[in-house]
Amino acid sequence: MTGVSFQEAMATVSGTVDAKAALEVNPEHYIVVGDIAAGQRGMETFGMFGEPAFVHGVADKEIPRGLPIKKDPAYPLTLCGEMLLKSDDTPIHVGACHQVQPREDGFAMKSTFFCPGRAPKAIADGHKIHFALEIINGAKFAAKQH
Protein backbone atom coordinates (compact mmCIF):
# COMPACT_ATOMS: atom_id res chain seq x y z
CA MET A 1 0.00 0.00 0.00
CA THR A 2 1.44 3.39 -0.88
CA GLY A 3 0.52 6.96 -0.07
CA VAL A 4 -0.74 6.42 3.50
CA SER A 5 0.50 4.82 6.69
CA PHE A 6 -1.07 1.79 8.34
CA GLN A 7 -2.07 4.02 11.25
CA GLU A 8 -3.92 6.40 8.90
CA ALA A 9 -5.77 3.55 7.18
CA MET A 10 -6.73 1.92 10.49
CA ALA A 11 -7.87 5.25 11.98
CA THR A 12 -10.51 5.27 9.24
CA VAL A 13 -11.43 1.58 9.56
CA SER A 14 -11.74 1.83 13.36
CA GLY A 15 -13.85 4.99 13.30
CA THR A 16 -11.26 7.05 15.18
CA VAL A 17 -11.20 9.71 12.44
CA ASP A 18 -14.84 9.57 11.39
CA ALA A 19 -17.46 7.13 12.68
CA LYS A 20 -19.47 7.39 9.46
CA ALA A 21 -16.38 6.64 7.36
CA ALA A 22 -15.85 3.40 9.30
CA LEU A 23 -19.21 2.23 8.01
CA GLU A 24 -18.62 3.48 4.47
CA VAL A 25 -15.30 1.67 3.98
CA ASN A 26 -16.78 -1.76 4.64
CA PRO A 27 -20.35 -2.68 3.66
CA GLU A 28 -20.28 -5.57 6.16
CA HIS A 29 -19.97 -3.16 9.10
CA TYR A 30 -23.28 -2.04 10.61
CA ILE A 31 -22.11 -0.39 13.85
CA VAL A 32 -18.63 0.77 14.93
CA VAL A 33 -18.37 2.42 18.35
CA GLY A 34 -15.27 3.06 20.44
CA ASP A 35 -11.56 2.77 19.88
CA ILE A 36 -9.80 -0.49 19.02
CA ALA A 37 -7.02 0.21 21.54
CA ALA A 38 -9.38 0.80 24.47
CA GLY A 39 -12.25 -1.43 23.39
CA GLN A 40 -14.61 -1.34 20.48
CA ARG A 41 -18.14 -2.55 19.84
CA GLY A 42 -19.44 -3.36 16.44
CA MET A 43 -21.91 -5.29 14.40
CA GLU A 44 -20.72 -7.07 11.32
CA THR A 45 -21.19 -10.20 9.31
CA PHE A 46 -18.46 -12.79 9.28
CA GLY A 47 -17.54 -13.59 5.72
CA MET A 48 -20.96 -12.98 4.21
CA PHE A 49 -22.25 -15.90 6.27
CA GLY A 50 -25.33 -15.68 8.44
CA GLU A 51 -26.75 -12.74 10.32
CA PRO A 52 -24.65 -9.87 11.66
CA ALA A 53 -23.27 -10.38 15.17
CA PHE A 54 -22.95 -7.66 17.84
CA VAL A 55 -19.41 -8.10 19.13
CA HIS A 56 -16.68 -6.33 21.04
CA GLY A 57 -12.97 -6.67 21.42
CA VAL A 58 -9.72 -4.92 22.28
CA ALA A 59 -6.68 -4.79 20.03
CA ASP A 60 -3.42 -6.25 21.26
CA LYS A 61 0.17 -6.03 20.03
CA GLU A 62 0.72 -9.72 20.73
CA ILE A 63 -0.41 -12.74 18.73
CA PRO A 64 -2.97 -14.60 20.88
CA ARG A 65 -1.68 -17.83 22.41
CA GLY A 66 -2.76 -21.03 20.75
CA LEU A 67 -2.88 -19.67 17.23
CA PRO A 68 -0.71 -21.19 14.52
CA ILE A 69 0.61 -17.75 13.55
CA LYS A 70 4.30 -16.94 13.90
CA LYS A 71 5.65 -13.43 14.35
CA ASP A 72 7.51 -12.35 11.23
CA PRO A 73 10.50 -10.18 12.27
CA ALA A 74 10.34 -8.34 8.92
CA TYR A 75 6.93 -7.00 10.00
CA PRO A 76 7.60 -5.19 13.31
CA LEU A 77 4.07 -3.91 14.02
CA THR A 78 1.40 -6.37 15.13
CA LEU A 79 -2.29 -5.69 15.71
CA CYS A 80 -4.48 -8.63 16.75
CA GLY A 81 -7.88 -8.99 18.29
CA GLU A 82 -10.40 -11.66 19.17
CA MET A 83 -14.10 -10.95 19.17
CA LEU A 84 -16.56 -11.71 21.97
CA LEU A 85 -20.35 -11.52 21.86
CA LYS A 86 -21.42 -8.18 23.30
CA SER A 87 -24.44 -9.75 24.98
CA ASP A 88 -22.53 -11.95 27.45
CA ASP A 89 -18.77 -11.83 26.64
CA THR A 90 -18.82 -15.29 25.07
CA PRO A 91 -15.62 -15.73 23.05
CA ILE A 92 -16.61 -16.70 19.53
CA HIS A 93 -13.05 -17.70 18.55
CA VAL A 94 -13.08 -15.33 15.60
CA GLY A 95 -10.58 -12.57 15.07
CA ALA A 96 -7.79 -10.99 13.12
CA CYS A 97 -4.07 -10.62 13.28
CA HIS A 98 -2.30 -8.05 11.12
CA GLN A 99 1.49 -7.88 10.86
CA VAL A 100 2.69 -4.62 9.34
CA GLN A 101 5.91 -3.49 7.75
CA PRO A 102 6.08 0.34 7.65
CA ARG A 103 7.67 1.70 4.49
CA GLU A 104 8.79 5.17 3.54
CA ASP A 105 5.87 5.55 1.13
CA GLY A 106 3.25 3.45 2.94
CA PHE A 107 3.18 -0.10 4.32
CA ALA A 108 3.08 -3.81 3.58
CA MET A 109 0.80 -6.07 5.58
CA LYS A 110 0.11 -9.74 6.26
CA SER A 111 -3.39 -10.41 7.57
CA THR A 112 -4.70 -13.57 9.13
CA PHE A 113 -8.33 -14.26 9.95
CA PHE A 114 -8.93 -16.98 12.50
CA CYS A 115 -12.02 -18.98 13.34
CA PRO A 116 -12.80 -22.51 14.53
CA GLY A 117 -11.49 -25.19 12.18
CA ARG A 118 -14.94 -26.66 11.67
CA ALA A 119 -16.56 -23.32 10.84
CA PRO A 120 -18.10 -23.12 7.37
CA LYS A 121 -15.42 -22.29 4.78
CA ALA A 122 -17.56 -19.34 3.65
CA ILE A 123 -16.70 -17.53 6.89
CA ALA A 124 -12.94 -17.61 6.26
CA ASP A 125 -13.18 -17.09 2.50
CA GLY A 126 -15.54 -14.18 2.92
CA HIS A 127 -13.41 -12.55 5.58
CA LYS A 128 -10.47 -12.42 3.17
CA ILE A 129 -12.64 -10.14 1.04
CA HIS A 130 -13.77 -8.32 4.19
CA PHE A 131 -10.15 -7.49 5.13
CA ALA A 132 -9.29 -6.38 1.62
CA LEU A 133 -12.31 -4.06 1.49
CA GLU A 134 -11.71 -2.39 4.82
CA ILE A 135 -7.96 -1.91 4.43
CA ILE A 136 -8.02 -0.73 0.81
CA ASN A 137 -11.07 1.48 1.28
CA GLY A 138 -9.71 2.80 4.59
CA ALA A 139 -6.46 3.74 2.86
CA LYS A 140 -8.34 5.41 -0.01
CA PHE A 141 -10.38 7.45 2.47
CA ALA A 142 -7.24 8.43 4.39
CA ALA A 143 -5.45 9.43 1.17
CA LYS A 144 -8.29 11.82 0.32
CA GLN A 145 -7.72 13.55 3.65
CA HIS A 146 -4.13 14.52 2.69
TAQUILIN-V979001 format. One record per pair of residues at least 6 apart in sequence whose ideal C-beta (glycine too) atoms are under 7 Angstrom apart, sorted by the first residue. I is the first residue (numbers start at 1). J is the second residue. D is the distance in whole Angstrom. If there is no record, write none. Layout:
I,J,D
I,J,D
This chain:
1,106,5
1,107,5
1,139,5
2,105,5
2,106,4
3,105,7
3,106,6
3,143,5
4,106,6
4,139,5
4,142,4
4,143,5
5,102,7
5,106,7
5,107,6
6,77,7
6,100,5
6,102,7
6,107,4
6,109,7
8,142,4
9,135,6
9,138,4
9,139,4
9,142,5
10,138,7
11,17,5
11,142,7
12,18,7
12,21,5
12,22,7
12,25,6
12,138,4
12,141,5
12,142,5
13,22,6
13,25,6
13,134,5
13,135,7
13,138,4
14,22,6
14,35,7
14,36,5
14,40,7
15,22,4
15,32,4
16,35,6
19,32,6
21,141,5
22,29,6
22,32,4
23,29,5
23,32,6
25,134,6
25,137,4
25,138,5
25,141,6
26,130,7
26,133,5
26,134,4
26,137,7
28,44,5
28,45,5
28,130,6
29,42,6
29,44,5
30,43,4
30,44,6
30,52,5
31,41,7
31,42,5
31,43,4
32,40,7
32,42,5
33,40,7
33,41,5
33,42,7
34,40,4
34,41,6
36,59,4
36,81,7
37,59,6
39,56,6
39,58,5
40,56,6
40,57,6
41,56,4
41,86,6
42,55,6
43,52,5
43,53,7
43,54,5
44,52,6
45,52,5
46,53,7
46,94,6
46,123,5
46,127,6
47,122,6
47,123,4
47,124,6
47,125,6
47,126,3
47,127,4
47,130,6
48,122,7
48,126,4
49,120,6
49,122,4
49,123,5
49,126,6
53,85,7
54,86,4
54,87,7
55,83,4
55,84,6
55,85,6
55,86,6
56,84,6
56,86,5
57,81,4
57,82,6
57,83,5
57,84,6
57,95,7
58,81,7
59,79,5
59,81,5
60,80,5
60,81,6
61,78,5
61,79,7
62,78,7
62,80,7
63,69,5
63,71,6
63,78,6
63,80,6
63,97,6
64,80,6
64,82,6
67,114,6
69,97,5
69,112,5
71,78,7
72,99,5
72,110,7
74,101,6
75,99,4
75,100,6
75,101,5
75,110,6
77,100,4
77,102,7
78,99,5
79,98,5
80,95,7
80,96,7
80,97,4
81,95,5
81,96,6
82,91,6
82,95,4
83,92,6
83,94,5
83,95,6
84,90,6
84,91,5
84,92,7
85,92,6
93,115,6
93,116,5
94,114,7
94,115,5
95,114,6
96,111,7
96,112,7
96,113,6
97,112,5
97,114,7
98,109,6
98,111,5
99,109,7
99,110,5
100,107,5
100,109,5
101,107,6
101,108,4
109,135,7
111,131,5
113,124,6
113,127,4
113,128,7
113,131,7
115,123,5
115,124,6
